[in-house]
Amino acid sequence: MRSGTRSRLSVILTLLAFAAAAFVAFMILKDRQPPTIVVSHTGDRINLALPVTVRATDEVSSIAYIEVAVRFQENLIPVARLEGSGGQEELTFTLAGSGLKNNDIFDLEISVADNAFGGLGFGNKNSVILPMRLDLSEPRLTVKSPVPYVRRGGTGCIVYSASEEVAGTGVRLGELFFPAFRQENGDYLCFFAFPYYMDTKDFTPLLTAWDTAGNRAAQNLTVTAVPRRFNTDTITLSRSFLDVKAGEFEAIVPEPMGFVERFLEINGRIRRENAKTLLEVGKNTAPTMLWRGAFLRMPRAAPRAGFADRRVYLWEGKKIDEQTHLGFDLASVKQADVPAANFGTVVYAGYLGIYGNLIVIDHGMGLQSLYSHLSTVGVEVGSRIDKGDIIGKTGATGMAGGDHLHFGMLVSGLEVTPLEWLDDHWIKDNIVDRVKDAGGTMPEFQVSGPAASQGDNERQTRPEKPGKKQRKRSPARR
């Protein structure tokens, strides 16, 4: 082989070697960023059953593994390991089987590596060390207020203490949850509802709490459940009512269908969806009491329908639907001013299905007031409201057949009878005095005069008497 040929070959081999070295260097250096780690539980206490999720993410390379171990008294105890393959991997584990005992202090060690060429061929690594203590003691709850009397469809109030600071607490009733709020003295205050659709035998509220370690406590809440029956209305739908509402109803349910079918769709499915929306709105509440004094009723207005009236809808003489009317209907002159019932913050202002133009004011600790069928809305979400402020004007929007105000009260998004909250004697006896008896503090509360009689306070929702005829109404009102 000639020297020139050997020289050219040597140059080519040298260039190839440099290229290979450069490629290796590039592969090693191109991803030196370790994966990110997010842990769902970062508190300093944990129990054996609390699920903890580790999420590892690498935007360039894939995750090689996630490894979890406990370091206790110089011993490293493996807990869980996941072999990865994607750019994001999750590992969920508990400490069951770790051998730890109550009050043991340890470090939770989490290690993650990716499949990059970095780290001398072993991938980029990242780790998190979380000092923790094993806590197996559940919170102890002690009710301090007298046993509440709660009428079906009404509101209850309790004050209680917890043996430790908790992550969350309140009253649970099936799928419903009514959160409690910590007071200045460390106790918890909770407003909860006796749902209008529930019988007394089924009203079994649970007082519950959970701490940051994941320990949960639940105990039956002693209450005196007061039964109550509600009125029944028969409402005859007219073609003129459906014609007047046609454009508005089509905007709510634009799918092609007959006018009766569209009415039924709104009165059923849309009504249920609206109820879910109010439950979500109910979560947007201040942790302190915003209301002061008695709640105001719209002045110079006559009652037209009561809370939890059962409504039977007729079309051409036949029953086509049945729903429950919630709230308290008040009729005055057309487009009458609507005052805010109490101090608070607007958490909803807009259109909502059967309610039409709707305003919801939060009064704190899960208590809210509702104003619907409005012709105009004069406030925005986030507005601070004083008692008596004019927030809108009455109207006939939504499922309303005439100009009126549908006024409601909600506890954690569930409508309850407003008449209790419009009765200052009821508020004093069932809220203010009970909180004070339990050692809590409440603003000074003045009642307006002699207590309203049971008949006055329930004249629109009195129990049905045997043989009493159903009331008839037309056109339909919500």
Secondary structure, 3 states (H helix, E strand, C coil): CCHHHHHHHHHHHHHHHHHHHHHHHHHHHCCCCCCEEEECCCCCEECCCCCEEEEEECCCCCEEEEEEEEEECCEEEEEEEEECCCCEEEEEECCCCCCCCCCCEEEEEEEEEECCCCCCCCCCEEEEEEEEEECCCCCCEEECCCCCEEECCCEEEEEEEECCCCCEEEEEECCEEEECEECCCCCEEEEEECCCCCCHHHCCCEEEEECCCCCEEEEECCCEEECCCCCEEEEECCHHHHHHCHHHHHHHCCCCCCHHHHHHHHHHHHHHHHHHHHHHHCCCCCCCCCCCCCCCCCCCCEEEECCCEEEEEEECCEEEEEEEECCEEEECCCCCEEECCCCEEEEEEEECHHHCEEEEEECCCCEEEEEEEECEECCCCCCEECCCCEEEECECCCCCCCCEEEEEEEECCEEECHHHHCCHHHHHHHHHHHHHHCCCCCCCCCCCCCCCCHHHHCCCCCCCCCCCCCEEECCCCC
